């Protein structure tokens, strides 16, 4: 019986070999990657599912991060984006600092941005809630290089020392260069591909400051009381959940519930100085929040806010939009919202 089936399959392949070869070639072409991301819409996720704080405080409402559905571009998805009205294209080059960067470099930067964002969220939430928080370590990574500056450093390098000098924050990092001058060479110890190595790097000058000629970002770890833990998925990256993550942590640390029983969506980075930074994809995030019946949408002041108001009007969305400049402004806006809805 099996032999008969096998023979029938072989016969079918012989008869339809040109069709099957054509189908295989067509499939390979459709799956071939292109230098685009395909944006297919937005959504929301209760950030309480990604953040755990060791307290018994509960919220009657919710804080929700907004995200954009993004596919890695292939020939098939690229062509479909011209047919499906709700699909848009965004060049991978728009995510790069230099053309020489790889997709792996871009994704590394996105992963690090999320860690830095979560770090800032902890710092601000615990400070505002007057809870114990202690910085225990900071790691510095190269996140971009530039063609104008020739360097032996690469994106993803973790910098350990410069001329055998250690540093644990931005101030101590900058202090090292205060005694050096452009044109000097320094020995930079890094971890690359899980191995330590020492690189000789030339220093440059920019706006009166001595620099390595690369963009470096620090990621801090904290010891907190109560304990906080993040459970973001590997597919989630970027800094745009910073605002809403900070509010979620703060809400869990205080006895008062600042959600006021509302489902609150939001987007925006949380910077070291507490500023809420602008983000991309506002249109998709707002539409995703409205689709999921959020009551409020917090958005960075400025162009992001203007875009959100424009989309709300065009799409006739029924959601309250609030612009925020910094984390204290966000808390103040929620307090006013509480009074208005009481």
C-alpha positions in Angstrom: 0.0 0.0 0.0 2.8 2.4 1.0 4.7 1.5 -2.1 1.7 2.3 -4.3 1.3 5.7 -2.6 5.0 6.4 -3.0 4.9 5.6 -6.7 1.8 7.8 -7.2 3.7 10.7 -5.5 6.7 10.1 -7.7 4.5 10.0 -10.8 2.8 13.2 -9.8 6.1 15.0 -9.3 7.3 13.9 -12.8 4.1 15.1 -14.4 4.0 18.4 -12.5 7.7 19.1 -12.2 7.6 22.4 -14.0 4.7 23.6 -11.9 6.3 22.5 -8.7 9.7 24.1 -9.6 7.9 27.3 -10.5 6.0 27.2 -7.2 9.2 26.6 -5.2 10.9 29.6 -7.0 7.8 31.8 -6.4 7.8 30.9 -2.7 11.5 31.6 -2.3 11.1 35.0 -4.0 8.1 35.9 -1.8 10.1 35.0 1.4 13.2 36.9 0.3 13.9 39.8 2.8 13.8 43.4 1.8 15.1 46.4 3.7 11.7 47.5 5.0 9.6 47.0 8.1 5.9 46.6 7.3 3.6 48.3 9.8 0.2 46.6 10.1 -1.5 48.4 13.0 -1.4 49.1 16.7 -2.5 47.6 19.9 -2.4 47.8 23.7 -1.2 45.6 26.6 -1.8 46.0 30.3 1.7 46.8 31.5 0.9 45.1 34.8 1.5 41.9 32.9 5.1 43.0 32.2 5.9 44.7 35.6 5.8 43.0 39.0 6.2 45.0 42.2 6.3 43.2 45.5 3.3 45.1 47.1 -0.3 44.2 47.8 -1.6 47.5 46.2 -4.1 46.9 43.5 -5.5 49.1 40.8 -9.2 49.3 39.8 -8.3 50.6 36.4 -5.2 49.9 34.3 -2.1 51.4 32.7 -1.6 50.1 29.1 1.4 50.4 26.9 0.8 51.0 23.2 2.7 49.1 20.5 2.9 48.9 16.8 2.5 45.6 14.9 5.6 45.4 12.8 6.7 42.7 10.3 10.1 42.2 8.9 9.8 43.0 5.2 9.8 40.3 2.6 8.9 40.6 -1.1 5.4 39.2 -0.3 4.6 41.6 2.7 6.2 44.5 0.8 3.9 43.9 -2.2 0.9 43.4 0.0 1.5 46.8 1.7 0.5 48.4 -1.6 -2.8 46.5 -1.7 -3.9 46.5 2.0 -4.8 50.1 2.9 -3.9 49.8 6.6 -0.4 48.5 5.9 2.5 51.0 5.7 6.2 50.6 4.8 9.1 52.0 6.8 12.7 51.7 5.5 15.2 49.9 7.8 17.6 52.7 6.9 15.4 55.0 9.0 16.4 53.0 12.1 20.1 53.2 11.4 22.6 55.9 12.3 25.0 54.8 9.5 24.4 52.6 6.4 27.1 50.2 7.6 25.0 49.1 10.5 23.4 45.7 10.4 19.8 44.7 11.4 21.4 43.0 14.4 22.9 46.4 15.5 19.4 48.0 15.1 17.8 45.3 17.2 20.5 45.5 19.9 19.9 49.2 20.2 16.1 48.6 20.6 16.7 46.0 23.3 19.1 48.3 25.1 16.6 51.2 24.8 14.0 49.1 26.6 16.4 48.3 29.5 17.5 52.0 29.8 13.8 53.0 29.8 13.0 50.5 32.5 15.9 51.7 34.5 14.7 55.3 34.3 11.2 54.2 35.2 12.5 52.6 38.4 14.5 55.6 39.3 11.7 58.1 38.9 8.8 55.9 40.3 10.7 55.1 43.5 11.9 58.7 44.0 8.4 60.1 43.5 6.9 57.5 45.8 9.7 58.2 48.4 10.7 54.5 48.4 14.2 53.0 48.8 16.2 52.8 45.6 20.0 52.3 45.2 22.0 52.2 42.0 24.3 49.2 42.2 25.9 49.1 38.7 26.0 50.8 35.3 27.1 49.2 32.1 28.1 51.3 29.1 27.6 50.2 25.5 28.5 51.6 22.1 25.1 52.1 20.3 26.3 54.0 17.2 29.4 54.8 15.3 29.8 57.6 12.7 31.6 57.8 9.4 33.0 61.2 10.3 35.0 59.6 13.1 37.3 56.6 12.4 37.3 54.2 15.4 38.1 50.6 16.3 34.9 50.5 18.4 31.8 48.7 17.1 28.1 48.9 18.0 27.4 46.4 20.8 30.8 46.8 22.4 30.5 47.1 26.2 33.1 49.6 27.4 34.9 48.6 30.7 37.8 51.1 31.1 39.5 54.0 29.3 43.2 54.1 29.9 42.6 51.7 32.8 40.2 54.2 34.4 36.8 52.8 35.5 33.5 54.8 35.5 30.1 54.1 36.9 28.0 57.0 35.6 27.9 59.7 32.9 29.7 62.2 35.1 32.6 60.0 35.8 32.7 58.9 32.1 32.9 62.6 31.0 35.4 63.4 33.6 37.9 61.0 32.0 38.0 63.2 28.9 38.4 66.5 30.7 42.1 65.8 31.1 42.6 64.7 27.5 42.7 66.5 24.1 41.6 65.8 20.6 44.2 63.8 18.6 45.3 61.7 21.7 45.0 58.0 21.6 43.5 56.0 24.5 43.3 52.3 25.3 39.7 51.3 25.5 39.0 47.9 27.2 35.7 46.4 25.9 33.8 43.2 25.9 33.1 42.0 22.3 31.6 38.7 21.5 31.9 37.7 25.1 35.7 38.3 25.1 37.7 41.2 26.6 40.0 43.1 24.3 41.9 46.4 24.4 41.5 48.8 21.4 43.6 51.9 20.7 41.1 54.7 19.8 41.7 58.2 18.6 39.9 61.1 20.4 38.1 63.9 18.6 36.6 67.3 19.4 32.9 68.3 19.1 31.6 71.6 20.2 34.5 72.2 22.5 34.3 68.7 24.1 36.7 65.8 23.7 34.9 62.6 22.5 35.5 59.0 21.5 33.6 59.6 18.3 30.9 57.1 19.1 27.5 57.3 20.8 27.6 55.6 24.2 24.6 54.7 26.4 24.6 53.6 30.0 22.2 51.1 31.5 21.8 51.1 35.3 20.7 48.3 37.7 19.0 49.2 41.0 18.4 47.5 44.3 14.9 48.5 45.4 12.6 48.1 48.4 10.0 46.7 47.6 11.5 44.6 44.8 10.5 45.2 41.2 10.9 42.8 38.3 10.3 43.1 34.5 8.9 40.4 32.3 8.9 41.9 28.8 9.0 39.5 25.9 12.0 39.1 23.6 9.9 40.5 20.8 9.3 43.8 22.7 11.9 46.5 22.5 12.4 50.3 22.4 11.9 53.1 24.9 8.3 54.2 24.1 6.7 52.4 27.1 8.8 54.4 29.5 6.0 56.8 30.6 3.4 54.1 31.2 5.9 51.8 32.9 6.8 54.6 35.3 3.2 55.3 36.2 2.5 51.6 36.7 5.4 51.2 39.1 4.5 54.4 41.0 0.9 53.3 41.3 1.9 50.0 42.8 4.1 51.8 45.3 1.5 54.1 46.7 -1.8 53.4 48.5 -3.8 55.8 46.3 -5.0 54.4 43.0 -4.1 57.1 40.3 -6.0 55.2 37.6 -9.3 56.3 39.1 -10.9 53.1 37.7 -10.0 54.2 34.2 -8.2 52.2 31.5 -5.3 54.5 30.6 -3.1 54.0 27.5 0.0 56.0 26.9 3.2 56.3 25.0 6.4 58.3 25.4 10.0 57.8 26.6 11.1 58.6 30.1 14.4 60.5 30.1 16.9 60.8 32.9 15.6 64.3 33.8 12.0 63.1 33.8 11.1 64.6 30.4 8.6 62.6 28.3 10.2 62.2 24.9 8.5 61.9 21.6 8.1 58.6 19.8 7.1 57.3 16.3 3.9 55.5 15.2 1.5 57.8 17.2 -1.3 57.2 14.6 -1.2 53.4 15.0 -0.9 53.6 18.8 -3.8 55.9 19.2 -6.0 53.9 16.9 -5.0 50.7 18.8 -5.9 52.4 22.1 -9.3 53.5 20.7 -10.0 50.1 19.2 -9.3 48.5 22.6 -11.7 51.0 24.2 -9.2 52.8 26.4 -10.6 55.8 28.3 -7.5 58.0 28.1 -4.5 58.3 25.8 -1.4 60.0 27.3 1.0 61.4 24.6 4.2 63.5 24.6 3.5 67.3 24.2 4.4 68.9 20.9 4.3 67.2 17.5 3.1 63.9 18.9 0.1 65.6 20.6 -0.7 67.5 17.4 -0.6 64.4 15.3 -2.8 62.5 17.9 -5.5 65.3 17.8 -5.4 65.3 13.9 -5.9 61.5 13.8 -8.7 61.6 16.4 -10.6 64.2 14.3 -10.0 62.4 11.0 -11.0 58.9 12.4 -13.7 60.3 14.7 -12.3 58.5 17.7 -13.9 58.7 21.1 -11.0 58.8 23.5 -9.6 61.6 25.7 -6.1 62.7 24.7 -3.8 64.3 27.2 -0.4 65.8 26.4 2.4 65.5 29.0 5.8 67.2 29.1 7.4 65.3 32.0 6.5 62.7 34.6 5.3 65.2 37.2 3.1 66.8 34.6 1.6 63.3 33.9 0.8 62.7 37.5 -0.7 66.2 37.8 -2.8 65.5 34.7 -4.1 62.3 36.2 -5.0 64.1 39.4 -7.0 66.7 37.5 -8.7 63.9 35.6 -9.6 62.3 38.9 -11.3 65.5 40.1 -13.1 65.9 36.8 -14.5 62.4 36.8 -15.3 62.2 40.6 
